Amino acid sequence: MKKTETAVQMLLADIEGKDILEAACGCAEFSCAAAPYAHSVMCIDLVESRIKGPLPENVHFEMMDAAAMRWPDETFDAVFLYNAFYHIQPQWEAIEKECRRVLKPGGKIYLLSLWGLDKAPLIKQYGTAAQQQGDFLIVPIIK
């Protein structure tokens, strides 16, 4: 099983049948792994060329800054950032604010990482709220 599939299985309760967003999606590997379970998946990144090949039917990519999303308030059931924290850390305050804005009440933002590059700043930022689960460091943020 791929790591992304493992992550999806760990968080399935917040993916299955839901409208989800992957911010700073890179190649959208997490979005594609979540697609068979989610109702719809939106994925955004600043660079479109990272997306290789066709996406599953319920996955939609938009080139968009995660710090300035164009969706209305309370659009998504859950928001995921997969192996992205290191890259977005300088903008994290604005991105977190936007993620909270587009998140439905009671929804969760998940910061997930396999990379040491992400893990150290996540631990520094969130301390014990950053929990190791298998190979992943996960920070859940509840709206």
Backbone hydrogen bonds, N-H to C=O, Kabsch-Sander energy under -0.5 kcal/mol:
donor,donor_aa,acceptor,acceptor_aa,energy
6,T,2,K,-2.0
7,A,3,K,-2.5
8,V,4,T,-2.3
9,Q,5,E,-2.4
10,M,6,T,-2.1
11,L,7,A,-1.5
12,L,9,Q,-0.9
14,D,11,L,-1.9
15,I,12,L,-1.8
16,E,12,L,-3.1
17,G,37,Y,-3.0
18,K,15,I,-2.3
20,I,18,K,-0.7
20,I,40,S,-2.7
21,L,78,A,-1.9
22,E,42,M,-2.7
23,A,21,L,-0.6
23,A,80,F,-2.0
25,C,44,I,-2.8
28,A,25,C,-2.3
32,C,28,A,-2.5
33,A,29,E,-1.8
34,A,30,F,-2.0
35,A,31,S,-1.5
37,Y,34,A,-1.9
38,A,34,A,-2.2
39,H,18,K,-2.0
40,S,18,K,-1.6
41,V,58,N,-2.8
42,M,20,I,-2.5
43,C,60,H,-2.7
44,I,22,E,-2.4
45,D,62,E,-1.2
48,E,46,L,-0.5
50,R,47,V,-0.8
51,I,48,E,-1.9
52,K,50,R,-0.6
53,G,51,I,-0.5
59,V,56,P,-2.1
60,H,41,V,-2.8
60,H,58,N,-0.5
62,E,43,C,-2.2
64,M,45,D,-1.6
64,M,62,E,-0.8
68,A,65,D,-1.9
74,E,101,R,-2.5
75,T,72,P,-0.5
75,T,102,V,-1.3
76,F,102,V,-3.1
77,D,19,D,-3.1
78,A,19,D,-0.9
79,V,108,K,-2.3
80,F,21,L,-3.0
81,L,110,Y,-2.6
83,N,81,L,-0.6
83,N,112,L,-3.0
87,H,84,A,-0.5
88,I,84,A,-1.7
89,Q,85,F,-1.5
91,Q,88,I,-1.8
92,W,89,Q,-1.4
94,A,91,Q,-0.5
95,I,91,Q,-2.5
96,E,92,W,-3.5
97,K,93,E,-1.8
98,E,94,A,-2.0
99,C,95,I,-2.9
100,R,96,E,-2.6
101,R,97,K,-1.9
102,V,98,E,-2.3
103,L,99,C,-0.7
103,L,100,R,-0.5
104,K,76,F,-3.3
107,G,104,K,-2.3
108,K,77,D,-0.8
109,I,141,I,-3.0
110,Y,79,V,-2.9
111,L,109,I,-0.5
111,L,139,V,-2.5
112,L,81,L,-2.8
112,L,110,Y,-0.6
113,S,137,L,-1.9
118,D,115,W,-0.7
119,K,115,W,-2.5
120,A,116,G,-1.7
122,L,118,D,-2.1
123,I,119,K,-2.6
124,K,120,A,-2.4
125,Q,121,P,-2.4
126,Y,122,L,-3.0
127,G,123,I,-2.5
129,A,126,Y,-2.2
130,A,127,G,-1.6
131,Q,129,A,-0.8
131,Q,138,I,-2.6
133,Q,131,Q,-0.5
133,Q,136,F,-3.5
136,F,133,Q,-2.0
137,L,113,S,-2.6
138,I,131,Q,-2.9
138,I,136,F,-0.6
139,V,111,L,-2.5
141,I,109,I,-3.0
142,I,140,P,-0.5
143,K,107,G,-2.6
